């Protein structure tokens, strides 16, 4: 008994969709885990706007506050990493 090509194609499509769904769920879980581990918070000691050239000062102050590092955001605020 020969299996019709249309049935073979349908089975392959279902397998591909299932694989894609599993990969999507795994990606979401991993991204959420990284987000939980890498919380950012505003620096408590940085004053004024955080310009691109202020990045080293922002990073240094965040480390002094006990955080992993720091960076200036597009909104010109100093964000500490690993809060």
PyMOL Python script that loads the backbone (N, CA, C, O; Angstrom):
from pymol import cmd

cmd.read_pdbstr("""\
ATOM      1  N   UNK A   1       0.847  -1.178   0.000  1.00  0.00           N
ATOM      2  CA  UNK A   1       0.000   0.000   0.000  1.00  0.00           C
ATOM      3  C   UNK A   1       0.892   1.240   0.000  1.00  0.00           C
ATOM      4  O   UNK A   1       1.734   1.434   0.876  1.00  0.00           O
ATOM      5  N   UNK A   2       0.677   2.043  -0.986  1.00  0.00           N
ATOM      6  CA  UNK A   2       1.480   3.251  -1.145  1.00  0.00           C
ATOM      7  C   UNK A   2       0.802   4.422  -0.434  1.00  0.00           C
ATOM      8  O   UNK A   2      -0.407   4.622  -0.554  1.00  0.00           O
ATOM      9  N   UNK A   3       1.613   5.200   0.318  1.00  0.00           N
ATOM     10  CA  UNK A   3       1.090   6.375   1.025  1.00  0.00           C
ATOM     11  C   UNK A   3       1.063   7.540   0.044  1.00  0.00           C
ATOM     12  O   UNK A   3       2.064   7.819  -0.617  1.00  0.00           O
ATOM     13  N   UNK A   4      -0.077   8.223  -0.056  1.00  0.00           N
ATOM     14  CA  UNK A   4      -0.180   9.348  -0.995  1.00  0.00           C
ATOM     15  C   UNK A   4       0.805  10.462  -0.632  1.00  0.00           C
ATOM     16  O   UNK A   4       1.098  10.693   0.541  1.00  0.00           O
ATOM     17  N   UNK A   5       1.306  11.143  -1.656  1.00  0.00           N
ATOM     18  CA  UNK A   5       2.256  12.241  -1.449  1.00  0.00           C
ATOM     19  C   UNK A   5       1.656  13.371  -0.616  1.00  0.00           C
ATOM     20  O   UNK A   5       2.362  14.014   0.161  1.00  0.00           O
ATOM     21  N   UNK A   6       0.367  13.611  -0.776  1.00  0.00           N
ATOM     22  CA  UNK A   6      -0.271  14.692  -0.019  1.00  0.00           C
ATOM     23  C   UNK A   6      -0.244  14.399   1.477  1.00  0.00           C
ATOM     24  O   UNK A   6      -0.106  15.319   2.284  1.00  0.00           O
ATOM     25  N   UNK A   7      -0.375  13.124   1.859  1.00  0.00           N
ATOM     26  CA  UNK A   7      -0.321  12.758   3.271  1.00  0.00           C
ATOM     27  C   UNK A   7       1.098  12.915   3.808  1.00  0.00           C
ATOM     28  O   UNK A   7       1.291  13.382   4.931  1.00  0.00           O
ATOM     29  N   UNK A   8       2.094  12.525   3.009  1.00  0.00           N
ATOM     30  CA  UNK A   8       3.491  12.693   3.413  1.00  0.00           C
ATOM     31  C   UNK A   8       3.804  14.170   3.640  1.00  0.00           C
ATOM     32  O   UNK A   8       4.458  14.535   4.617  1.00  0.00           O
ATOM     33  N   UNK A   9       3.334  15.002   2.731  1.00  0.00           N
ATOM     34  CA  UNK A   9       3.558  16.443   2.840  1.00  0.00           C
ATOM     35  C   UNK A   9       2.906  16.994   4.101  1.00  0.00           C
ATOM     36  O   UNK A   9       3.495  17.828   4.790  1.00  0.00           O
ATOM     37  N   UNK A  10       1.702  16.537   4.407  1.00  0.00           N
ATOM     38  CA  UNK A  10       0.995  17.004   5.604  1.00  0.00           C
ATOM     39  C   UNK A  10       1.744  16.612   6.873  1.00  0.00           C
ATOM     40  O   UNK A  10       1.848  17.408   7.806  1.00  0.00           O
ATOM     41  N   UNK A  11       2.264  15.392   6.909  1.00  0.00           N
ATOM     42  CA  UNK A  11       3.007  14.928   8.081  1.00  0.00           C
ATOM     43  C   UNK A  11       4.270  15.763   8.271  1.00  0.00           C
ATOM     44  O   UNK A  11       4.594  16.149   9.393  1.00  0.00           O
ATOM     45  N   UNK A  12       4.976  16.040   7.191  1.00  0.00           N
ATOM     46  CA  UNK A  12       6.190  16.851   7.267  1.00  0.00           C
ATOM     47  C   UNK A  12       5.857  18.259   7.749  1.00  0.00           C
ATOM     48  O   UNK A  12       6.594  18.827   8.554  1.00  0.00           O
ATOM     49  N   UNK A  13       4.761  18.823   7.267  1.00  0.00           N
ATOM     50  CA  UNK A  13       4.357  20.171   7.692  1.00  0.00           C
ATOM     51  C   UNK A  13       4.044  20.201   9.190  1.00  0.00           C
ATOM     52  O   UNK A  13       4.443  21.133   9.888  1.00  0.00           O
ATOM     53  N   UNK A  14       3.338  19.192   9.679  1.00  0.00           N
ATOM     54  CA  UNK A  14       3.008  19.130  11.105  1.00  0.00           C
ATOM     55  C   UNK A  14       4.287  19.011  11.930  1.00  0.00           C
ATOM     56  O   UNK A  14       4.408  19.647  12.977  1.00  0.00           O
ATOM     57  N   UNK A  15       5.233  18.209  11.473  1.00  0.00           N
ATOM     58  CA  UNK A  15       6.499  18.071  12.185  1.00  0.00           C
ATOM     59  C   UNK A  15       7.264  19.391  12.218  1.00  0.00           C
ATOM     60  O   UNK A  15       7.850  19.742  13.242  1.00  0.00           O
ATOM     61  N   UNK A  16       7.261  20.114  11.120  1.00  0.00           N
ATOM     62  CA  UNK A  16       7.961  21.402  11.069  1.00  0.00           C
ATOM     63  C   UNK A  16       7.304  22.420  12.000  1.00  0.00           C
ATOM     64  O   UNK A  16       7.995  23.167  12.692  1.00  0.00           O
ATOM     65  N   UNK A  17       5.983  22.448  12.017  1.00  0.00           N
ATOM     66  CA  UNK A  17       5.268  23.377  12.894  1.00  0.00           C
ATOM     67  C   UNK A  17       5.551  23.040  14.355  1.00  0.00           C
ATOM     68  O   UNK A  17       5.771  23.936  15.171  1.00  0.00           O
ATOM     69  N   UNK A  18       5.544  21.756  14.683  1.00  0.00           N
ATOM     70  CA  UNK A  18       5.832  21.323  16.051  1.00  0.00           C
ATOM     71  C   UNK A  18       7.248  21.729  16.457  1.00  0.00           C
ATOM     72  O   UNK A  18       7.456  22.230  17.563  1.00  0.00           O
ATOM     73  N   UNK A  19       8.211  21.519  15.582  1.00  0.00           N
ATOM     74  CA  UNK A  19       9.596  21.895  15.863  1.00  0.00           C
ATOM     75  C   UNK A  19       9.715  23.405  16.067  1.00  0.00           C
ATOM     76  O   UNK A  19      10.391  23.861  16.990  1.00  0.00           O
ATOM     77  N   UNK A  20       9.062  24.170  15.209  1.00  0.00           N
ATOM     78  CA  UNK A  20       9.087  25.627  15.335  1.00  0.00           C
ATOM     79  C   UNK A  20       8.477  26.062  16.668  1.00  0.00           C
ATOM     80  O   UNK A  20       9.008  26.951  17.334  1.00  0.00           O
ATOM     81  N   UNK A  21       7.372  25.440  17.054  1.00  0.00           N
ATOM     82  CA  UNK A  21       6.713  25.799  18.315  1.00  0.00           C
ATOM     83  C   UNK A  21       7.622  25.504  19.506  1.00  0.00           C
ATOM     84  O   UNK A  21       7.714  26.311  20.431  1.00  0.00           O
ATOM     85  N   UNK A  22       8.289  24.357  19.487  1.00  0.00           N
ATOM     86  CA  UNK A  22       9.206  23.998  20.574  1.00  0.00           C
ATOM     87  C   UNK A  22      10.356  25.009  20.652  1.00  0.00           C
ATOM     88  O   UNK A  22      10.714  25.461  21.739  1.00  0.00           O
ATOM     89  N   UNK A  23      10.928  25.359  19.502  1.00  0.00           N
ATOM     90  CA  UNK A  23      12.028  26.332  19.483  1.00  0.00           C
ATOM     91  C   UNK A  23      11.566  27.700  19.985  1.00  0.00           C
ATOM     92  O   UNK A  23      12.298  28.377  20.707  1.00  0.00           O
ATOM     93  N   UNK A  24      10.356  28.107  19.605  1.00  0.00           N
ATOM     94  CA  UNK A  24       9.832  29.398  20.048  1.00  0.00           C
ATOM     95  C   UNK A  24       9.656  29.416  21.565  1.00  0.00           C
ATOM     96  O   UNK A  24      10.016  30.394  22.220  1.00  0.00           O
ATOM     97  N   UNK A  25       9.109  28.350  22.119  1.00  0.00           N
ATOM     98  CA  UNK A  25       8.908  28.274  23.572  1.00  0.00           C
ATOM     99  C   UNK A  25      10.253  28.290  24.295  1.00  0.00           C
ATOM    100  O   UNK A  25      10.407  28.983  25.301  1.00  0.00           O
ATOM    101  N   UNK A  26      11.223  27.535  23.792  1.00  0.00           N
ATOM    102  CA  UNK A  26      12.549  27.509  24.422  1.00  0.00           C
ATOM    103  C   UNK A  26      13.198  28.888  24.382  1.00  0.00           C
ATOM    104  O   UNK A  26      13.820  29.307  25.359  1.00  0.00           O
ATOM    105  N   UNK A  27      13.061  29.596  23.266  1.00  0.00           N
ATOM    106  CA  UNK A  27      13.630  30.937  23.136  1.00  0.00           C
ATOM    107  C   UNK A  27      13.007  31.890  24.149  1.00  0.00           C
ATOM    108  O   UNK A  27      13.716  32.663  24.794  1.00  0.00           O
ATOM    109  N   UNK A  28      11.696  31.837  24.291  1.00  0.00           N
ATOM    110  CA  UNK A  28      11.005  32.712  25.241  1.00  0.00           C
ATOM    111  C   UNK A  28      11.450  32.409  26.668  1.00  0.00           C
ATOM    112  O   UNK A  28      11.690  33.329  27.450  1.00  0.00           O
ATOM    113  N   UNK A  29      11.561  31.136  27.011  1.00  0.00           N
ATOM    114  CA  UNK A  29      11.985  30.749  28.362  1.00  0.00           C
ATOM    115  C   UNK A  29      13.397  31.249  28.646  1.00  0.00           C
ATOM    116  O   UNK A  29      13.658  31.783  29.723  1.00  0.00           O
ATOM    117  N   UNK A  30      14.313  31.080  27.686  1.00  0.00           N
ATOM    118  CA  UNK A  30      15.693  31.529  27.885  1.00  0.00           C
ATOM    119  C   UNK A  30      15.782  33.046  27.988  1.00  0.00           C
ATOM    120  O   UNK A  30      16.542  33.569  28.803  1.00  0.00           O
ATOM    121  N   UNK A  31      15.011  33.756  27.166  1.00  0.00           N
ATOM    122  CA  UNK A  31      15.032  35.218  27.228  1.00  0.00           C
ATOM    123  C   UNK A  31      14.497  35.705  28.570  1.00  0.00           C
ATOM    124  O   UNK A  31      15.035  36.650  29.146  1.00  0.00           O
ATOM    125  N   UNK A  32      13.450  35.072  29.065  1.00  0.00           N
ATOM    126  CA  UNK A  32      12.880  35.465  30.349  1.00  0.00           C
ATOM    127  C   UNK A  32      13.868  35.191  31.477  1.00  0.00           C
ATOM    128  O   UNK A  32      13.981  35.988  32.408  1.00  0.00           O
ATOM    129  N   UNK A  33      14.579  34.076  31.401  1.00  0.00           N
ATOM    130  CA  UNK A  33      15.577  33.753  32.427  1.00  0.00           C
ATOM    131  C   UNK A  33      16.682  34.799  32.440  1.00  0.00           C
ATOM    132  O   UNK A  33      17.119  35.226  33.509  1.00  0.00           O
ATOM    133  N   UNK A  34      17.139  35.217  31.257  1.00  0.00           N
ATOM    134  CA  UNK A  34      18.180  36.246  31.184  1.00  0.00           C
ATOM    135  C   UNK A  34      17.674  37.576  31.708  1.00  0.00           C
ATOM    136  O   UNK A  34      18.423  38.309  32.353  1.00  0.00           O
ATOM    137  N   UNK A  35      16.417  37.903  31.443  1.00  0.00           N
ATOM    138  CA  UNK A  35      15.845  39.157  31.909  1.00  0.00           C
ATOM    139  C   UNK A  35      15.780  39.179  33.429  1.00  0.00           C
ATOM    140  O   UNK A  35      16.061  40.203  34.052  1.00  0.00           O
ATOM    141  N   UNK A  36      15.412  38.055  34.022  1.00  0.00           N
ATOM    142  CA  UNK A  36      15.326  37.986  35.479  1.00  0.00           C
ATOM    143  C   UNK A  36      16.702  38.159  36.099  1.00  0.00           C
ATOM    144  O   UNK A  36      16.836  38.805  37.139  1.00  0.00           O
ATOM    145  N   UNK A  37      17.724  37.591  35.476  1.00  0.00           N
ATOM    146  CA  UNK A  37      19.072  37.671  36.023  1.00  0.00           C
ATOM    147  C   UNK A  37      19.696  39.047  35.829  1.00  0.00           C
ATOM    148  O   UNK A  37      20.533  39.462  36.631  1.00  0.00           O
ATOM    149  N   UNK A  38      19.307  39.749  34.792  1.00  0.00           N
ATOM    150  CA  UNK A  38      19.982  40.999  34.427  1.00  0.00           C
ATOM    151  C   UNK A  38      19.058  42.199  34.599  1.00  0.00           C
ATOM    152  O   UNK A  38      18.756  42.890  33.625  1.00  0.00           O
ATOM    153  N   UNK A  39      18.611  42.452  35.806  1.00  0.00           N
ATOM    154  CA  UNK A  39      17.762  43.611  36.062  1.00  0.00           C
ATOM    155  C   UNK A  39      18.621  44.874  36.103  1.00  0.00           C
ATOM    156  O   UNK A  39      19.735  44.865  36.628  1.00  0.00           O
ATOM    157  N   UNK A  40      18.092  45.944  35.549  1.00  0.00           N
ATOM    158  CA  UNK A  40      18.767  47.236  35.584  1.00  0.00           C
ATOM    159  C   UNK A  40      17.997  48.171  36.515  1.00  0.00           C
ATOM    160  O   UNK A  40      16.787  48.031  36.686  1.00  0.00           O
ATOM    161  N   UNK A  41      18.706  49.121  37.109  1.00  0.00           N
ATOM    162  CA  UNK A  41      18.072  50.131  37.954  1.00  0.00           C
ATOM    163  C   UNK A  41      18.820  51.452  37.763  1.00  0.00           C
ATOM    164  O   UNK A  41      19.985  51.465  37.364  1.00  0.00           O
ATOM    165  N   UNK A  42      18.148  52.541  38.049  1.00  0.00           N
ATOM    166  CA  UNK A  42      18.783  53.851  37.929  1.00  0.00           C
ATOM    167  C   UNK A  42      19.861  54.016  38.996  1.00  0.00           C
ATOM    168  O   UNK A  42      19.713  53.547  40.124  1.00  0.00           O
ATOM    169  N   UNK A  43      20.937  54.684  38.623  1.00  0.00           N
ATOM    170  CA  UNK A  43      22.017  54.964  39.572  1.00  0.00           C
ATOM    171  C   UNK A  43      21.511  55.924  40.643  1.00  0.00           C
ATOM    172  O   UNK A  43      20.771  56.866  40.358  1.00  0.00           O
ATOM    173  N   UNK A  44      21.920  55.667  41.862  1.00  0.00           N
ATOM    174  CA  UNK A  44      21.531  56.544  42.957  1.00  0.00           C
ATOM    175  C   UNK A  44      22.481  57.710  43.154  1.00  0.00           C
ATOM    176  O   UNK A  44      22.161  58.652  43.879  1.00  0.00           O
ATOM    177  N   UNK A  45      23.656  57.663  42.515  1.00  0.00           N
ATOM    178  CA  UNK A  45      24.657  58.711  42.743  1.00  0.00           C
ATOM    179  C   UNK A  45      24.963  59.549  41.508  1.00  0.00           C
ATOM    180  O   UNK A  45      25.532  60.633  41.636  1.00  0.00           O
ATOM    181  N   UNK A  46      24.603  59.079  40.314  1.00  0.00           N
ATOM    182  CA  UNK A  46      24.913  59.837  39.097  1.00  0.00           C
ATOM    183  C   UNK A  46      23.984  61.039  39.021  1.00  0.00           C
ATOM    184  O   UNK A  46      22.767  60.893  39.140  1.00  0.00           O
ATOM    185  N   UNK A  47      24.555  62.236  38.821  1.00  0.00           N
ATOM    186  CA  UNK A  47      23.752  63.447  38.733  1.00  0.00           C
ATOM    187  C   UNK A  47      23.817  64.063  37.349  1.00  0.00           C
ATOM    188  O   UNK A  47      24.862  64.020  36.698  1.00  0.00           O
ATOM    189  N   UNK A  48      22.721  64.633  36.894  1.00  0.00           N
ATOM    190  CA  UNK A  48      22.684  65.289  35.593  1.00  0.00           C
ATOM    191  C   UNK A  48      22.446  64.312  34.458  1.00  0.00           C
ATOM    192  O   UNK A  48      22.245  63.117  34.675  1.00  0.00           O
ATOM    193  N   UNK A  49      22.472  64.850  33.228  1.00  0.00           N
ATOM    194  CA  UNK A  49      22.240  63.979  32.069  1.00  0.00           C
ATOM    195  C   UNK A  49      23.431  63.051  31.819  1.00  0.00           C
ATOM    196  O   UNK A  49      24.584  63.435  32.020  1.00  0.00           O
ATOM    197  N   UNK A  50      23.143  61.850  31.385  1.00  0.00           N
ATOM    198  CA  UNK A  50      24.183  60.854  31.107  1.00  0.00           C
ATOM    199  C   UNK A  50      24.414  60.825  29.594  1.00  0.00           C
ATOM    200  O   UNK A  50      23.721  60.114  28.867  1.00  0.00           O
ATOM    201  N   UNK A  51      25.379  61.593  29.137  1.00  0.00           N
ATOM    202  CA  UNK A  51      25.709  61.663  27.717  1.00  0.00           C
ATOM    203  C   UNK A  51      26.563  60.458  27.315  1.00  0.00           C
ATOM    204  O   UNK A  51      27.054  59.728  28.176  1.00  0.00           O
ATOM    205  N   UNK A  52      26.733  60.258  26.037  1.00  0.00           N
ATOM    206  CA  UNK A  52      27.534  59.135  25.540  1.00  0.00           C
ATOM    207  C   UNK A  52      28.949  59.183  26.109  1.00  0.00           C
ATOM    208  O   UNK A  52      29.521  58.141  26.427  1.00  0.00           O
ATOM    209  N   UNK A  53      29.522  60.383  26.241  1.00  0.00           N
ATOM    210  CA  UNK A  53      30.892  60.508  26.761  1.00  0.00           C
ATOM    211  C   UNK A  53      30.941  60.403  28.295  1.00  0.00           C
ATOM    212  O   UNK A  53      32.022  60.436  28.883  1.00  0.00           O
ATOM    213  N   UNK A  54      29.772  60.276  28.940  1.00  0.00           N
ATOM    214  CA  UNK A  54      29.723  60.089  30.397  1.00  0.00           C
ATOM    215  C   UNK A  54      29.692  58.612  30.773  1.00  0.00           C
ATOM    216  O   UNK A  54      29.586  58.274  31.951  1.00  0.00           O
ATOM    217  N   UNK A  55      29.782  57.743  29.791  1.00  0.00           N
ATOM    218  CA  UNK A  55      29.624  56.309  30.023  1.00  0.00           C
ATOM    219  C   UNK A  55      30.585  55.741  31.047  1.00  0.00           C
ATOM    220  O   UNK A  55      30.198  54.910  31.870  1.00  0.00           O
ATOM    221  N   UNK A  56      31.837  56.181  31.006  1.00  0.00           N
ATOM    222  CA  UNK A  56      32.832  55.651  31.949  1.00  0.00           C
ATOM    223  C   UNK A  56      32.508  56.078  33.375  1.00  0.00           C
ATOM    224  O   UNK A  56      32.655  55.288  34.307  1.00  0.00           O
ATOM    225  N   UNK A  57      32.067  57.326  33.552  1.00  0.00           N
ATOM    226  CA  UNK A  57      31.683  57.805  34.885  1.00  0.00           C
ATOM    227  C   UNK A  57      30.473  57.024  35.395  1.00  0.00           C
ATOM    228  O   UNK A  57      30.430  56.625  36.559  1.00  0.00           O
ATOM    229  N   UNK A  58      29.502  56.811  34.528  1.00  0.00           N
ATOM    230  CA  UNK A  58      28.306  56.046  34.893  1.00  0.00           C
ATOM    231  C   UNK A  58      28.697  54.631  35.318  1.00  0.00           C
ATOM    232  O   UNK A  58      28.247  54.138  36.352  1.00  0.00           O
ATOM    233  N   UNK A  59      29.530  53.991  34.517  1.00  0.00           N
ATOM    234  CA  UNK A  59      29.980  52.626  34.813  1.00  0.00           C
ATOM    235  C   UNK A  59      30.714  52.573  36.164  1.00  0.00           C
ATOM    236  O   UNK A  59      30.470  51.681  36.977  1.00  0.00           O
ATOM    237  N   UNK A  60      31.614  53.541  36.391  1.00  0.00           N
ATOM    238  CA  UNK A  60      32.402  53.578  37.629  1.00  0.00           C
ATOM    239  C   UNK A  60      31.503  53.771  38.852  1.00  0.00           C
ATOM    240  O   UNK A  60      31.663  53.081  39.859  1.00  0.00           O
ATOM    241  N   UNK A  61      30.558  54.711  38.763  1.00  0.00           N
ATOM    242  CA  UNK A  61      29.665  54.962  39.893  1.00  0.00           C
ATOM    243  C   UNK A  61      28.789  53.750  40.195  1.00  0.00           C
ATOM    244  O   UNK A  61      28.540  53.431  41.358  1.00  0.00           O
ATOM    245  N   UNK A  62      28.326  53.081  39.152  1.00  0.00           N
ATOM    246  CA  UNK A  62      27.495  51.892  39.371  1.00  0.00           C
ATOM    247  C   UNK A  62      28.295  50.788  40.058  1.00  0.00           C
ATOM    248  O   UNK A  62      27.783  50.105  40.945  1.00  0.00           O
ATOM    249  N   UNK A  63      29.541  50.618  39.650  1.00  0.00           N
ATOM    250  CA  UNK A  63      30.395  49.608  40.291  1.00  0.00           C
ATOM    251  C   UNK A  63      30.631  49.984  41.752  1.00  0.00           C
ATOM    252  O   UNK A  63      30.624  49.118  42.627  1.00  0.00           O
ATOM    253  N   UNK A  64      30.842  51.287  42.017  1.00  0.00           N
ATOM    254  CA  UNK A  64      31.022  51.743  43.401  1.00  0.00           C
ATOM    255  C   UNK A  64      29.761  51.518  44.231  1.00  0.00           C
ATOM    256  O   UNK A  64      29.841  51.313  45.442  1.00  0.00           O
ATOM    257  N   UNK A  65      28.592  51.555  43.580  1.00  0.00           N
ATOM    258  CA  UNK A  65      27.323  51.295  44.271  1.00  0.00           C
ATOM    259  C   UNK A  65      27.119  49.802  44.524  1.00  0.00           C
ATOM    260  O   UNK A  65      26.179  49.409  45.215  1.00  0.00           O
ATOM    261  N   UNK A  66      28.000  48.974  43.965  1.00  0.00           N
ATOM    262  CA  UNK A  66      27.902  47.539  44.193  1.00  0.00           C
ATOM    263  C   UNK A  66      27.246  46.761  43.071  1.00  0.00           C
ATOM    264  O   UNK A  66      26.910  45.588  43.235  1.00  0.00           O
ATOM    265  N   UNK A  67      27.061  47.416  41.920  1.00  0.00           N
ATOM    266  CA  UNK A  67      26.440  46.742  40.781  1.00  0.00           C
ATOM    267  C   UNK A  67      27.519  46.215  39.839  1.00  0.00           C
ATOM    268  O   UNK A  67      28.704  46.504  40.007  1.00  0.00           O
ATOM    269  N   UNK A  68      27.092  45.441  38.851  1.00  0.00           N
ATOM    270  CA  UNK A  68      28.036  44.818  37.920  1.00  0.00           C
ATOM    271  C   UNK A  68      28.685  45.855  37.009  1.00  0.00           C
ATOM    272  O   UNK A  68      29.902  45.847  36.827  1.00  0.00           O
ATOM    273  N   UNK A  69      27.884  46.740  36.441  1.00  0.00           N
ATOM    274  CA  UNK A  69      28.373  47.755  35.507  1.00  0.00           C
ATOM    275  C   UNK A  69      27.295  48.814  35.357  1.00  0.00           C
ATOM    276  O   UNK A  69      26.323  48.828  36.112  1.00  0.00           O
ATOM    277  N   UNK A  70      27.465  49.704  34.382  1.00  0.00           N
ATOM    278  CA  UNK A  70      26.474  50.734  34.120  1.00  0.00           C
ATOM    279  C   UNK A  70      26.601  51.270  32.713  1.00  0.00           C
ATOM    280  O   UNK A  70      27.646  51.126  32.078  1.00  0.00           O
ATOM    281  N   UNK A  71      25.532  51.892  32.220  1.00  0.00           N
ATOM    282  CA  UNK A  71      25.549  52.463  30.874  1.00  0.00           C
ATOM    283  C   UNK A  71      24.559  53.620  30.797  1.00  0.00           C
ATOM    284  O   UNK A  71      23.601  53.690  31.567  1.00  0.00           O
ATOM    285  N   UNK A  72      24.811  54.526  29.851  1.00  0.00           N
ATOM    286  CA  UNK A  72      23.907  55.644  29.604  1.00  0.00           C
ATOM    287  C   UNK A  72      22.820  55.193  28.634  1.00  0.00           C
ATOM    288  O   UNK A  72      23.100  54.505  27.653  1.00  0.00           O
ATOM    289  N   UNK A  73      21.586  55.583  28.914  1.00  0.00           N
ATOM    290  CA  UNK A  73      20.474  55.223  28.036  1.00  0.00           C
ATOM    291  C   UNK A  73      20.199  56.345  27.046  1.00  0.00           C
ATOM    292  O   UNK A  73      20.763  57.434  27.154  1.00  0.00           O
ATOM    293  N   UNK A  74      19.335  56.072  26.089  1.00  0.00           N
ATOM    294  CA  UNK A  74      18.930  57.083  25.119  1.00  0.00           C
ATOM    295  C   UNK A  74      18.202  58.243  25.773  1.00  0.00           C
ATOM    296  O   UNK A  74      18.160  59.342  25.220  1.00  0.00           O
ATOM    297  N   UNK A  75      17.624  58.007  26.951  1.00  0.00           N
ATOM    298  CA  UNK A  75      16.923  59.055  27.694  1.00  0.00           C
ATOM    299  C   UNK A  75      17.883  59.832  28.592  1.00  0.00           C
ATOM    300  O   UNK A  75      17.453  60.599  29.453  1.00  0.00           O
ATOM    301  N   UNK A  76      19.199  59.627  28.384  1.00  0.00           N
ATOM    302  CA  UNK A  76      20.259  60.320  29.114  1.00  0.00           C
ATOM    303  C   UNK A  76      20.204  60.062  30.616  1.00  0.00           C
ATOM    304  O   UNK A  76      20.405  60.973  31.419  1.00  0.00           O
ATOM    305  N   UNK A  77      19.934  58.822  30.983  1.00  0.00           N
ATOM    306  CA  UNK A  77      19.942  58.411  32.383  1.00  0.00           C
ATOM    307  C   UNK A  77      20.999  57.331  32.562  1.00  0.00           C
ATOM    308  O   UNK A  77      21.272  56.563  31.640  1.00  0.00           O
ATOM    309  N   UNK A  78      21.588  57.276  33.741  1.00  0.00           N
ATOM    310  CA  UNK A  78      22.608  56.277  34.053  1.00  0.00           C
ATOM    311  C   UNK A  78      21.924  55.054  34.660  1.00  0.00           C
ATOM    312  O   UNK A  78      21.344  55.127  35.743  1.00  0.00           O
ATOM    313  N   UNK A  79      21.999  53.939  33.952  1.00  0.00           N
ATOM    314  CA  UNK A  79      21.391  52.689  34.404  1.00  0.00           C
ATOM    315  C   UNK A  79      22.472  51.738  34.880  1.00  0.00           C
ATOM    316  O   UNK A  79      23.448  51.490  34.170  1.00  0.00           O
ATOM    317  N   UNK A  80      22.299  51.204  36.082  1.00  0.00           N
ATOM    318  CA  UNK A  80      23.228  50.210  36.623  1.00  0.00           C
ATOM    319  C   UNK A  80      22.711  48.817  36.274  1.00  0.00           C
ATOM    320  O   UNK A  80      21.505  48.571  36.255  1.00  0.00           O
ATOM    321  N   UNK A  81      23.648  47.915  36.001  1.00  0.00           N
ATOM    322  CA  UNK A  81      23.296  46.552  35.604  1.00  0.00           C
ATOM    323  C   UNK A  81      23.498  45.598  36.769  1.00  0.00           C
ATOM    324  O   UNK A  81      24.404  45.772  37.584  1.00  0.00           O
ATOM    325  N   UNK A  82      22.647  44.593  36.834  1.00  0.00           N
ATOM    326  CA  UNK A  82      22.770  43.565  37.865  1.00  0.00           C
ATOM    327  C   UNK A  82      22.239  44.008  39.210  1.00  0.00           C
ATOM    328  O   UNK A  82      22.873  43.764  40.237  1.00  0.00           O
ATOM    329  N   UNK A  83      21.091  44.651  39.224  1.00  0.00           N
ATOM    330  CA  UNK A  83      20.498  45.135  40.486  1.00  0.00           C
ATOM    331  C   UNK A  83      19.715  44.033  41.187  1.00  0.00           C
ATOM    332  O   UNK A  83      19.152  44.261  42.258  1.00  0.00           O
TER     333      UNK A  83
END
""", "prot")
cmd.dss("prot")
cmd.show_as("cartoon", "prot")
cmd.util.cbc("prot")
cmd.orient("prot")
